[in-house]
Each structure stands twice: as structure tokens, then as C-alpha cells.
Amino acid sequence: MNTAIAPHVLAIDDDPAMRELIADYLGENDLRVTTVATGEEMTRVLSEQAIDVIVLDLRLTGEDGMELARKVRAESTIPIIMVTGRKEEADRVMGLELGADDYITKPFSPRELLARVRAVLRRYKLVQDLLPARDEKRRAYRFGGWELNLRTRRLTSPKGERIELTNGEFSLLQAFCAAPGRILSRDQLLELSRLNRAEVYDRSIDVQILRLRRKIEPDASNPEYIKTERGAGYLFDVPVEVLR
């Protein structure tokens, strides 16, 4: 195990036995693990260390785990796996809509937690691979006569008209332009949108894409650009020019 490159997991749980279990099992499976008991400790670790995924128990004694999740999501795009009770469906729904990436219910096996951590990390890496390198300055994208300016967040039509986009529509179009010719799943579109601070939820992806098609497609009912790949996701089927 190379601890210098192993993904770093931060687990927040006020049960010492659970913290020990998580640290031991994940640590034995090529992950670095830091465990804390409070939101204050979580904030300190996040300010001092690079964390790849957070495992957050929503039922902390004397603290609102949902508020902690909201705080993390407002300040970063670090993936969050929520820990909830079996009867807490409302918490799971609210947490996912706040931007959590997955959930696991107590009691759970360490093996299941490991599988969920690995799945989230794998999905997040796929998304990161679609993004331009940090030192690569992209000014705009052009496709089919359209231009999407990344600095002004403006979309200009082939006729030179400015088309208004919501934050969600802009982020989805930016994601498509960054990966032309590649099928993007809903999970990838959600993560790419989140990295751009857009409020896009799983249940609204299809609605956002429908609205985007109505704005850029010659015929929204027979799309030429954003094509549906059944069971897989969406494909941006048009050449894209990158302007720097």
C-alpha cells in the first residue's frame, strides 16, 4: 500500500467503536482514514487535509448531521456518503437533494461501506477525467454555429442572438461540450454540474435536458445534438471547437 497516493476518507461518527471499525477495515483495504466525532473536528480536518470522500453519520449527538452535510456541499464538491437509520427515508431523500452522493443504512457491514466508498471514488474519478486540466484556460466552446462563453456564461446562437440559460442548463451544456462524442450517465452529469456549483438533482436531469434541447435544437423532438442513449445516458453528437 502506497499511503502517498491512497484515497483519503474522512468519517464522522460519535460512536468510538464505529470509528474504530471504519478506520481498521478501510485502512486494511488501501485507503487512508481519518475519523472524528464532531462537526468542529470535521471542519478542522477539511481545512488542513485533502479529503477524497466523507462518510457522515447524520445522527450525531447534539448536532445536526444534515446541516453539516449542507455546509460541506456549500463549500466544496467532496463526495459525501451519508449514514442513516433504516427508518429514516426522509433524511435520505433530503440528503441526496442537498448533494450527497450515496447513503448507507445502519447496521451495515464494513464490506458494504468499502464497496460504496470505492464506487463513489470511481465515479468521481470518471468525472474528473472529463474536466480540462486546471492550468488549461478554456474561453469558450463552439458547436454547430453556437458559441458558449465560459467566462461570461453566455450562449450565442448561429444568428448572433443571446440565449438565456439557467445555472443548471449552462452547467449541463458545458459538461456536454467538454466531452463530445462520449456517453455521459446521469451520475456523471450530476457530478459535473455540482463541480460548477449548479443545483441539479437526479430527478431533474431529464427536465433540464428537455429545456436545453428546446433552446439549441432545430427540432427538440428529433434532437441532433443531445441524443438519448437508452439505459446509458446522453451523447453530445456534434464536433466541438475549444477556444482559448
Buried (B, 14 or more C-beta within 10 A) or exposed (E): EEEEEBBBBBBBBBBEEBBEBBBEBBBEBBBBBBBBBBBEBBBEBBEEEEBBBBBBBBBBEEBEBBEBBBBBBEEEBBBBBBBBBEEBEEBBEBBBEBBBBBBBBBEEEBEEBBEBBBBBBEBBEBBEEBBEEEEEEBEBBBBBEBBBBBEEEBBBBEEEEEBEBBBBBBBBBBBBBBBBEEEBBBBBBBBBBBBBEBBBBEEBBEEBBEBBBEBBBEEBEEBEBBBEEEEEBBBBBBEBEBEE
